[in-house]
Amino acid sequence: MTIEAQVPLASAAAPSRTTLIIYFSALLAMFMATLDMNIVVTALPTIAGDLGNVHLLGWVGAAYLLSTAAVAPFYGKLGDMFGRKFIVIVAVLLFLAGSLLCGFAWSMEALIGARILQGFGGGGLMVSAFAIIGELFEPRDRAKYQGYSSAVFTLSSVLGPVGGGWLTDALGWRSIFLVNLPVGLAILIVIVTAMPRKSNERKHQIDYAGGILLALSTIAVVYWSDHVLDPAGADWLTFALPVAAAVLIAGFIMVERRAAEPIIPLRLFANRTISLVTVISVLGGATTLGLYFYFALYMQTVTGLAPAALGLLFVPMSIAVAVTSILAGRLVAATGRYKWLPVAGSAIGVLLMVFYAFADQHTPLWALGLSFLGFGISMGLTMQTLIVAIQAAAPLQDIGAATGLITQARTVGASLGLALNGAIMVLGLTTSSKTLRADVAAFVPGGLSALAPKVVDALPDATRDVVLHAYYLGFTPVYWFAGAVYLLTVLLTLLLPDVTIPKHASR
């Protein structure tokens, strides 16, 4: 079976110099936007010491994530309607304005507000970068060039915390935001001078109502996912937010059915590939970004490695994601076949979760290093391949909406994964804490869920082994749950149509 494709902006035979300049600018924009997701992590203690209001510190990261997720569909659809150039210019300007305000924030509240504005721009940069790549190249060649975008995404994830810490030490925490200004201005100059402008001969009807309802429902889901993990326990928002999200989604569907130019055309879901990729992306967000935080916590606790040493242990995973994504992209470009890649990637994920379910404090570091390499291969086979799949299945006029859809699906999945994995972790560790003998439990008065590496280091050898074994048993349900999600992902990827992407677009 061969899928049909629309005519892209550039020929696959030999991309022009202008095409490559725009492409590399899109990659740089994506790098800048994704870098700011986690560059603040290592600077947070310094920010708190300078601005105070430590209780608001979590919102420095959450505000960026929320606003990014909320605007993703808007940028995708508006780019389809008015052309990518104007939309990217707006996104860059918003991002630069937010970065400038972050750099000169006078209070924690001001910083959070500036991060929201920065996220409004960052969300547009990420969605538009993927959409630009989808429009620049022929259907099959998209796989090769999207593969490099995964390497860029991974590089930003690795360099974010490291670069944030280095800049904070050398130039102060404000520099982690102000460094965006020269980079963003360079991107803006390239986009303004090199990128062609789409001719817009007809008047469009922007779906404001649909976009606002979708943004609000996304905010409700993402905020609930963060709020439900509040140590203070459940309150009325814990129960009200899911209800609000359901009502908003129902309203969104009703509006989209009547909208002349819906923000996410419901007709896209008539395509089996697009529907399946959307669901798979939610599950993928839960098993990657939604598991990453707890994964790092578990490994640092059971291995006793310092943060810097643990970071080195994660390097094979980062390298594997980048290399596998590039190789997978080239393979799809050469053969046009992609279905087996996410199937294999998800299957590797199942095997890895089984391994982690049995990996305790006695598991050798070399085995963990190899498993991290496997985890990177799993991600590399899956993440960018799904973008290629949804862009190949969507009509060219809807490629931005489809790209915004998958970006939002991953964000929502990551948020839900954080909530569900966190709840399972706390339940498992709380249950395991009750199995400890009284003399051992006295060493961990806060229970295993409050266990920190420095507490483990202070334990007597015999007690440490007992505590870590109980910690391992309590954490195991998280991996079994993630394994079940990976297994469901395998089944869903097997249902993807087995298509061949054509070398050239139909004309």
Secondary structure, DSSP 8 states (H G I E B T S, - for coil): -B------SS-SSS--HHHHHHHHHHHHHHHHHHHHHHTTGGGHHHHHHHH--GGGTHHHHHHHHHHHHHHHHHHHHHHHHH-HHHHHHHHHHHHHHHHHHHHT--SHHHHHHHHHHHHHHHHHHHHHHHHHHHHHS-TTHHHHHHHHHHHHHHHHHHHHHHHHHHHHHHH-TTHHHHTHHHHHHHHHHHHHHHS------S-----HHHHHHHHHHHHHHHHHHHHTT-TT---HHHHHHHHHHHHHHHHHHHHHHH-SS-SS-GGGGGSHHHHHHHHHHHHHHHHTHHHHHHHHHHHHHHH---HHHHHHHHHHHHHHHHHHHHHHHHHHHHH-B-THHHHHHHHHHHHHHHHHHT--TTS-HHHHHHHHHHHHHHHHHHHHHHHHHHHHHS-GGGHHHHHHHHHHHHHHHHHHHHHHHHHHHHHHHHHHHTTS-HHHHTT-TT-GGG--HHHHHTS-HHHHHHHHHHHHHHHHHHHHHHHHHHHHHHHHHHTS---B--SS---
